[in-house]
Amino acid sequence: MAAGAGRLDVIATPIGNIGDLSPRARECLERATLVLAEDTRRTATLLAACGIARPLQSLHDHNEAGRVDALLERLRRGETLALVSDAGTPLLSDPGFILVRAVAAAGFEIRSIAGPSAVTAALAVAGLPTDRFVFEGFLPARPGERGAALARLAQETRTLVLFEAPHRIAATLQQLADAFGAERNAVLARELTKVHESVYRGTLAQLAARALADADLARGEITLVVAGAPHAAAGDAALLARALPLLLKSLPPARAAAIGAQLSGMPRAAAYEQALRLAREARGGGSGGDRRDSAAEEA
């Protein structure tokens, strides 16, 4: 550690309720030479509500790398920097990694001022296993990358914690039901610690249906907790994801699902749901063809 040098405090801030700001976090913010914030407007509002007046500087994905050298120079002068995100614990799907890595490599002290996190808050109320879990943050936005991620996670036995944007949550829940199976249990926590905090529980299929029927579910900050795959689960979700698009080029969904399930070892019901979804997307979102495909197979 650089003797007599400055320090970086990584400070967790409330995810909603301002009462969750710890006395230690408040003290560190009051003493900081400079507060580095993802969005200075949001952090200024927090500081004002707490009666704290400190200099602010933005630090986000687009400028973080370019600010590192100047910030290291401030640490060499003995200053104390405070790093916060818009809400919760910095670096968890938020900026700060580049700075923290550089500060550590330069030998300066880094302190964690622990506090709120949407990840642990959601796990605490979900009622799903928490002895082992994996935090995936936001799923990829591009369809191909998202499909690959879902195929990889389908056999993950640990509880999954995901973030999702409100405008994508209905589609994401349906995609999870298709990839993981409709009966996988999940919990959707929105607006945690805020006035309109809500927790929705059910299977992925039930939550997907509710997302379409309840506009409130798709509002605010969302954390999704999904039960892990059963340890005894057999099957290769990735193989099914690769096989179905090829089979659907020449077969109706029901037949493609039957062959895909046999090849991959995945449940036929889950394969059929996924096949219907892919067929519908290929037709541009129509639903009438699903019934015709199903009726044709039954006939």
Backbone hydrogen bonds in HBPLUS format (Angstrom, degrees):
<---DONOR---> <-ACCEPTOR-->    atom                        ^
c    i                          cat <-CA-CA->   ^        H-A-AA   ^      H-
h    n   atom  resd res      DA  || num        DHA   H-A  angle D-A-AA Bond
n    s   type  num  typ     dist DA aas  dist angle  dist       angle   num
A0002-ALA N   A0107-GLY O   2.77 MM 105  5.50 145.0  1.89 134.3 140.8     1
A0005-ALA N   A0002-ALA O   3.32 MM   3  5.58 158.8  2.37 129.1 126.3     2
A0006-GLY N   A0075-LEU O   2.74 MM  69  4.30 151.3  1.82 141.5 144.6     3
A0007-ARG N   A0079-GLU O   3.11 MM  72  6.72 140.9  2.27 136.9 147.0     4
A0081-LEU N   A0007-ARG O   2.84 MM  74  6.26 157.4  1.89 165.4 169.2     5
A0008-LEU N   A0109-GLU O   2.99 MM 101  6.36 164.6  2.02 154.5 158.8     6
A0111-ARG N   A0008-LEU O   2.89 MM 103  6.35 159.1  1.93 156.6 163.5     7
A0009-ASP N   A0081-LEU O   2.77 MM  72  6.13 168.9  1.78 164.2 167.2     8
A0083-LEU N   A0009-ASP O   2.76 MM  74  6.10 165.9  1.78 166.2 169.0     9
A0010-VAL N   A0111-ARG O   2.78 MM 101  6.08 173.5  1.79 176.3 176.3    10
A0113-ILE N   A0010-VAL O   2.82 MM 103  5.87 176.0  1.82 152.9 154.1    11
A0011-ILE N   A0083-LEU O   2.90 MM  72  5.95 161.2  1.94 160.7 166.9    12
A0012-ALA N   A0113-ILE O   3.07 MM 101  6.19 166.5  2.09 166.5 164.9    13
A0013-THR N   A0088-GLY O   3.09 MM  75  4.98 158.9  2.14 127.2 125.4    14
A0088-GLY N   A0013-THR O   2.86 MM  75  4.98 139.7  2.03 124.4 133.4    15
A0020-ASP N   A0017-ASN O   3.00 MM   3  5.84 168.7  2.02 124.6 127.8    16
A0021-LEU N   A0018-ILE O   3.17 MM   3  5.86 168.6  2.19 121.0 122.2    17
A0026-ARG N   A0022-SER O   2.98 MM   4  6.26 161.7  2.01 155.9 160.9    18
A0027-GLU N   A0023-PRO O   2.97 MM   4  6.16 158.9  2.02 146.2 151.6    19
A0028-CYS N   A0024-ARG O   2.95 MM   4  6.20 159.0  2.00 150.7 156.0    20
A0029-LEU N   A0025-ALA O   2.98 MM   4  6.19 157.8  2.03 150.9 156.7    21
A0030-GLU N   A0026-ARG O   2.98 MM   4  6.20 154.5  2.04 148.4 155.6    22
A0031-ARG N   A0027-GLU O   3.14 MM   4  6.35 140.2  2.31 142.2 151.9    23
A0032-ALA N   A0028-CYS O   3.07 MM   4  6.07 120.6  2.44 141.1 154.5    24
A0033-THR N   A0080-THR O   2.76 MM  47  5.30 149.7  1.85 146.1 156.7    25
A0082-ALA N   A0034-LEU O   2.94 MM  48  6.28 161.4  1.97 161.8 165.8    26
A0035-VAL N   A0055-PRO O   2.94 MM  20  6.18 164.9  1.96 153.1 158.0    27
A0057-GLN N   A0035-VAL O   2.98 MM  22  6.32 146.4  2.09 159.5 160.1    28
A0036-LEU N   A0082-ALA O   2.65 MM  46  5.91 171.8  1.66 176.1 178.4    29
A0084-VAL N   A0036-LEU O   2.92 MM  48  6.19 166.5  1.94 177.4 176.9    30
A0037-ALA N   A0057-GLN O   2.94 MM  20  6.20 160.0  1.98 152.2 158.9    31
A0059-LEU N   A0037-ALA O   2.78 MM  22  5.47 143.8  1.91 137.5 138.2    32
A0043-THR N   A0039-ASP O   3.14 MM   4  6.43 167.9  2.15 158.6 162.3    33
A0044-ALA N   A0040-THR O   2.82 MM   4  5.78 149.8  1.91 139.5 148.1    34
A0045-THR N   A0041-ARG O   3.13 MM   4  6.35 149.5  2.23 140.7 147.8    35
A0046-LEU N   A0042-ARG O   3.13 MM   4  6.48 154.9  2.20 145.1 151.5    36
A0047-LEU N   A0043-THR O   2.87 MM   4  6.12 169.7  1.88 157.7 159.7    37
A0048-ALA N   A0044-ALA O   2.91 MM   4  5.99 159.7  1.95 145.4 151.4    38
A0049-ALA N   A0045-THR O   3.00 MM   4  6.17 154.5  2.07 144.0 150.8    39
A0050-CYS N   A0046-LEU O   3.12 MM   4  6.39 134.2  2.34 142.0 154.3    40
A0050-CYS N   A0047-LEU O   3.09 MM   3  5.08 131.2  2.33  94.6 108.1    41
A0052-ILE N   A0047-LEU O   2.78 MM   5  4.87 171.8  1.78 148.6 145.8    42
A0051-GLY N   A0048-ALA O   3.06 MM   3  4.93 157.4  2.11  99.9 107.0    43
A0063-ASN N   A0060-HIS O   3.14 MM   3  5.68 150.0  2.24 114.7 122.7    44
A0064-GLU N   A0060-HIS O   2.93 MM   4  5.47 140.3  2.09 170.3 170.8    45
A0067-ARG N   A0064-GLU O   3.07 MM   3  5.34 147.4  2.18 106.8 116.5    46
A0071-LEU N   A0067-ARG O   3.12 MM   4  6.30 155.9  2.18 156.2 163.7    47
A0072-LEU N   A0068-VAL O   2.88 MM   4  6.14 155.6  1.94 159.0 166.0    48
A0073-GLU N   A0069-ASP O   3.08 MM   4  6.34 149.8  2.17 143.4 151.5    49
A0074-ARG N   A0070-ALA O   3.14 MM   4  6.45 146.4  2.26 139.4 147.9    50
A0075-LEU N   A0071-LEU O   3.05 MM   4  6.39 150.2  2.14 145.0 152.9    51
A0076-ARG N   A0072-LEU O   2.96 MM   4  6.30 148.7  2.06 145.0 153.8    52
A0077-ARG N   A0073-GLU O   3.17 MM   4  6.47 133.0  2.40 136.7 148.5    53
A0077-ARG N   A0074-ARG O   3.10 MM   3  5.08 131.4  2.34  93.2 106.5    54
A0079-GLU N   A0074-ARG O   3.18 MM   5  5.73 163.4  2.21 150.5 147.0    55
A0078-GLY N   A0075-LEU O   2.92 MM   3  5.09 158.8  1.96 108.0 113.6    56
A0100-VAL N   A0096-GLY O   2.92 MM   4  6.07 175.9  1.92 163.7 164.9    57
A0101-ARG N   A0097-PHE O   2.90 MM   4  5.98 165.9  1.92 154.5 158.6    58
A0102-ALA N   A0098-ILE O   3.08 MM   4  6.22 157.4  2.14 142.8 149.0    59
A0103-VAL N   A0099-LEU O   2.84 MM   4  6.07 161.0  1.88 159.0 164.6    60
A0104-ALA N   A0100-VAL O   2.93 MM   4  6.06 160.8  1.97 149.5 154.7    61
A0105-ALA N   A0101-ARG O   2.96 MM   4  6.14 158.7  2.01 145.7 151.8    62
A0106-ALA N   A0102-ALA O   3.00 MM   4  6.16 141.3  2.15 141.3 151.1    63
A0108-PHE N   A0103-VAL O   3.22 MM   5  5.71 157.0  2.27 163.5 158.8    64
A0107-GLY N   A0104-ALA O   3.08 MM   3  5.21 154.8  2.15 103.2 111.2    65
A0121-ALA N   A0117-SER O   2.99 MM   4  6.10 159.0  2.03 153.1 160.0    66
A0122-ALA N   A0118-ALA O   3.00 MM   4  5.91 158.4  2.05 139.2 144.0    67
A0123-LEU N   A0119-VAL O   3.12 MM   4  6.35 163.4  2.15 148.6 153.5    68
A0124-ALA N   A0120-THR O   2.96 MM   4  6.02 148.6  2.06 142.4 150.3    69
A0125-VAL N   A0122-ALA O   3.24 MM   3  5.53 137.5  2.43 103.1 113.3    70
A0126-ALA N   A0122-ALA O   3.04 MM   4  5.97 125.6  2.35 146.5 161.2    71
A0159-THR N   A0132-ARG O   3.40 MM  27  6.63 151.6  2.49 147.2 139.3    72
A0134-VAL N   A0159-THR O   2.83 MM  25  6.25 153.9  1.90 167.2 174.6    73
A0161-VAL N   A0134-VAL O   3.00 MM  27  6.26 148.6  2.10 159.3 158.9    74
A0136-GLU N   A0161-VAL O   2.92 MM  25  6.08 167.7  1.94 167.7 171.0    75
A0163-PHE N   A0137-GLY O   2.87 MM  26  5.07 166.9  1.89 115.6 118.3    76
A0146-ARG N   A0142-ARG O   2.82 MM   4  5.93 159.0  1.86 163.0 170.3    77
A0147-GLY N   A0143-PRO O   2.86 MM   4  6.01 161.1  1.89 151.2 155.9    78
A0148-ALA N   A0144-GLY O   3.09 MM   4  6.33 156.4  2.15 145.1 151.2    79
A0149-ALA N   A0145-GLU O   2.98 MM   4  6.19 153.6  2.06 143.6 150.9    80
A0150-LEU N   A0146-ARG O   2.92 MM   4  6.17 160.5  1.96 154.6 159.5    81
A0151-ALA N   A0147-GLY O   2.98 MM   4  6.16 157.3  2.03 146.4 152.6    82
A0152-ARG N   A0148-ALA O   3.02 MM   4  6.21 153.2  2.09 143.3 150.4    83
A0153-LEU N   A0149-ALA O   2.96 MM   4  6.17 151.3  2.04 146.7 154.6    84
A0154-ALA N   A0150-LEU O   2.97 MM   4  5.95 128.1  2.25 143.7 155.4    85
A0156-GLU N   A0153-LEU O   3.00 MM   3  5.03 165.2  2.02 110.4 114.7    86
A0229-ALA N   A0156-GLU O   2.78 MM  73  5.67 168.5  1.80 136.6 137.4    87
A0160-LEU N   A0226-VAL O   2.84 MM  66  5.02 169.2  1.85 156.8 157.8    88
A0226-VAL N   A0160-LEU O   2.87 MM  66  5.02 158.6  1.91 141.2 148.6    89
A0162-LEU N   A0224-LEU O   2.77 MM  62  5.00 164.0  1.79 153.3 158.6    90
A0224-LEU N   A0162-LEU O   2.78 MM  62  5.00 169.3  1.79 151.1 154.5    91
A0168-ARG N   A0165-ALA O   3.03 MM   3  5.50 154.6  2.10 115.3 123.3    92
A0169-ILE N   A0166-PRO O   3.35 MM   3  5.31 154.9  2.42 101.1 108.1    93
A0172-THR N   A0168-ARG O   2.94 MM   4  6.06 160.7  1.98 159.1 165.6    94
A0173-LEU N   A0169-ILE O   2.94 MM   4  6.07 162.3  1.97 152.0 155.5    95
A0174-GLN N   A0170-ALA O   3.22 MM   4  6.48 156.5  2.27 145.0 151.0    96
A0175-GLN N   A0171-ALA O   2.91 MM   4  6.15 157.0  1.96 149.3 156.3    97
A0176-LEU N   A0172-THR O   2.82 MM   4  6.06 154.9  1.88 152.5 159.4    98
A0177-ALA N   A0173-LEU O   2.96 MM   4  6.17 155.1  2.02 143.1 149.8    99
A0178-ASP N   A0174-GLN O   2.91 MM   4  6.18 154.5  1.98 147.4 154.3   100
A0179-ALA N   A0175-GLN O   2.95 MM   4  6.13 158.0  2.00 146.7 152.5   101
A0180-PHE N   A0176-LEU O   2.74 MM   4  5.63 164.9  1.76 154.0 158.6   102
A0181-GLY N   A0177-ALA O   2.89 MM   4  4.93 138.9  2.06 125.8 134.4   103
A0184-ARG N   A0181-GLY O   3.29 MM   3  5.86 172.4  2.29 120.7 122.1   104
A0205-ALA N   A0182-ALA O   3.13 MM  23  4.78 161.3  2.17 143.0 137.2   105
A0204-LEU N   A0184-ARG O   2.83 MM  20  5.76 135.9  2.02 153.6 165.7   106
A0227-ALA N   A0185-ASN O   2.97 MM  42  5.56 171.6  1.98 152.5 154.8   107
A0186-ALA N   A0202-GLY O   2.86 MM  16  5.83 155.8  1.92 171.4 171.8   108
A0202-GLY N   A0186-ALA O   3.24 MM  16  5.83 147.1  2.35 169.2 167.5   109
A0187-VAL N   A0225-VAL O   2.74 MM  38  5.12 155.4  1.80 154.4 161.7   110
A0225-VAL N   A0187-VAL O   2.83 MM  38  5.12 174.5  1.83 162.0 163.9   111
A0188-LEU N   A0200-TYR O   2.82 MM  12  5.04 160.6  1.86 148.9 155.1   112
A0200-TYR N   A0188-LEU O   2.80 MM  12  5.04 168.2  1.82 151.9 154.7   113
A0189-ALA N   A0223-THR O   2.87 MM  34  5.24 174.9  1.87 168.3 166.6   114
A0223-THR N   A0189-ALA O   2.84 MM  34  5.24 164.4  1.86 159.1 164.5   115
A0190-ARG N   A0198-SER O   2.93 MM   8  5.42 171.3  1.94 163.3 166.2   116
A0198-SER N   A0190-ARG O   3.05 MM   8  5.42 160.1  2.09 151.9 155.5   117
A0191-GLU N   A0221-GLU O   2.85 MM  30  5.18 154.1  1.92 145.9 154.7   118
A0194-LYS N   A0191-GLU O   3.01 MM   3  5.40 159.5  2.05 133.2 136.4   119
A0197-GLU N   A0194-LYS O   3.22 MM   3  5.29 149.3  2.32 118.8 114.3   120
A0207-LEU N   A0203-THR O   2.93 MM   4  6.21 163.0  1.96 156.8 161.2   121
A0208-ALA N   A0204-LEU O   2.88 MM   4  5.99 154.1  1.95 144.4 151.9   122
A0209-ALA N   A0205-ALA O   3.02 MM   4  6.23 157.5  2.07 147.2 152.5   123
A0210-ARG N   A0206-GLN O   2.95 MM   4  6.18 155.5  2.01 144.6 151.9   124
A0211-ALA N   A0207-LEU O   2.88 MM   4  6.05 149.7  1.97 146.9 154.6   125
A0212-LEU N   A0209-ALA O   3.20 MM   3  5.37 131.6  2.45  98.2 110.1   126
A0213-ALA N   A0209-ALA O   3.21 MM   4  6.50 138.2  2.40 139.5 151.0   127
A0213-ALA N   A0210-ARG O   3.04 MM   3  4.97 125.3  2.35  93.8 108.5   128
A0214-ASP N   A0210-ARG O   2.76 MM   4  5.65 149.2  1.85 160.8 165.0   129
A0217-LEU N   A0214-ASP O   3.21 MM   3  5.76 142.8  2.36 110.4 118.9   130
A0218-ALA N   A0215-ALA O   3.21 MM   3  5.68 141.0  2.37 108.5 117.5   131
A0233-ALA N   A0230-PRO O   2.94 MM   3  5.18 162.2  1.97 111.8 116.9   132
A0236-ASP N   A0264-SER O   2.78 MM  28  5.03 140.7  1.94 132.0 145.2   133
A0240-LEU N   A0236-ASP O   3.10 MM   4  6.46 159.2  2.14 150.6 156.3   134
A0241-ALA N   A0237-ALA O   2.90 MM   4  6.14 159.3  1.95 149.7 155.3   135
A0242-ARG N   A0238-ALA O   3.02 MM   4  6.30 143.0  2.16 142.4 152.0   136
A0243-ALA N   A0239-LEU O   2.85 MM   4  6.01 152.3  1.93 150.0 158.5   137
A0244-LEU N   A0240-LEU O   2.98 MM   4  5.97 171.7  1.99 159.6 159.7   138
A0246-LEU N   A0243-ALA O   3.09 MM   3  5.43 121.0  2.45 107.5 122.0   139
A0247-LEU N   A0243-ALA O   2.95 MM   4  6.18 162.6  1.98 159.9 165.7   140
A0248-LEU N   A0244-LEU O   2.87 MM   4  5.95 158.9  1.91 161.5 166.2   141
A0249-LYS N   A0246-LEU O   3.29 MM   3  5.55 154.7  2.36 103.6 110.9   142
A0250-SER N   A0247-LEU O   3.20 MM   3  5.99 160.2  2.24 118.6 123.0   143
A0251-LEU N   A0247-LEU O   2.99 MM   4  5.91 130.1  2.25 145.1 159.4   144
A0256-ALA N   A0252-PRO O   2.94 MM   4  6.09 168.9  1.95 163.9 167.5   145
A0257-ALA N   A0253-PRO O   2.79 MM   4  5.87 156.0  1.85 150.8 157.3   146
A0258-ALA N   A0254-ALA O   3.05 MM   4  6.25 154.5  2.12 140.8 147.4   147
A0259-ILE N   A0255-ARG O   3.09 MM   4  6.36 164.6  2.11 154.1 156.9   148
A0260-GLY N   A0256-ALA O   2.82 MM   4  5.92 160.1  1.86 147.2 154.0   149
A0261-ALA N   A0257-ALA O   2.79 MM   4  5.87 159.3  1.83 150.3 155.2   150
A0262-GLN N   A0258-ALA O   3.12 MM   4  6.28 154.0  2.19 138.9 145.9   151
A0263-LEU N   A0259-ILE O   2.91 MM   4  6.14 157.1  1.97 152.6 158.7   152
A0264-SER N   A0260-GLY O   2.95 MM   4  6.02 159.6  1.99 148.4 153.9   153
A0265-GLY N   A0261-ALA O   2.78 MM   4  5.39 143.1  1.92 141.7 149.3   154
A0271-ALA N   A0267-PRO O   3.02 MM   4  6.29 158.3  2.06 151.7 158.5   155
A0272-TYR N   A0268-ARG O   2.81 MM   4  6.02 152.5  1.89 150.6 157.8   156
A0273-GLU N   A0269-ALA O   3.02 MM   4  6.27 162.4  2.05 149.2 153.3   157
A0274-GLN N   A0270-ALA O   3.05 MM   4  6.23 159.3  2.09 146.0 151.7   158
A0275-ALA N   A0271-ALA O   2.87 MM   4  6.05 150.6  1.96 142.8 151.6   159
A0276-LEU N   A0272-TYR O   2.88 MM   4  6.12 161.0  1.92 154.3 158.5   160
A0277-ARG N   A0273-GLU O   3.05 MM   4  6.24 156.4  2.10 143.1 149.8   161
A0278-LEU N   A0274-GLN O   2.98 MM   4  6.24 161.2  2.02 149.7 154.0   162
A0279-ALA N   A0275-ALA O   2.91 MM   4  6.09 159.9  1.95 150.6 156.4   163
A0280-ARG N   A0276-LEU O   2.89 MM   4  6.04 157.1  1.94 148.9 154.9   164
A0281-GLU N   A0277-ARG O   3.00 MM   4  6.23 160.0  2.04 149.0 154.3   165
A0282-ALA N   A0278-LEU O   2.96 MM   4  6.14 151.4  2.04 144.1 152.0   166
A0283-ARG N   A0279-ALA O   3.14 MM   4  6.39 136.7  2.33 138.6 149.1   167
A0283-ARG N   A0280-ARG O   3.17 MM   3  5.20 129.7  2.44  94.7 107.7   168
A0285-GLY N   A0280-ARG O   2.74 MM   5  5.01 162.6  1.77 149.5 146.0   169
A0284-GLY N   A0281-GLU O   3.09 MM   3  5.03 155.1  2.15  99.5 107.0   170
A0290-ASP N   A0287-SER O   3.15 MM   3  5.57 139.2  2.33 107.2 117.4   171
A0292-ARG N   A0288-GLY O   3.30 MM   4  6.68 158.4  2.35 146.8 152.9   172
A0293-ASP N   A0289-GLY O   2.82 MM   4  6.00 161.7  1.86 153.8 158.1   173
A0294-SER N   A0290-ASP O   3.00 MM   4  6.19 164.4  2.03 148.4 152.5   174
A0295-ALA N   A0291-ARG O   2.87 MM   4  6.02 163.1  1.90 149.8 154.9   175
A0296-ALA N   A0292-ARG O   2.85 MM   4  5.97 154.2  1.91 146.6 154.0   176
A0297-GLU N   A0293-ASP O   3.09 MM   4  6.34 154.0  2.16 147.0 153.0   177
A0298-GLU N   A0294-SER O   2.99 MM   4  6.28 161.0  2.02 150.7 156.1   178
A0299-ALA N   A0295-ALA O   2.93 MM   4  6.10 147.4  2.03 144.5 153.3   179
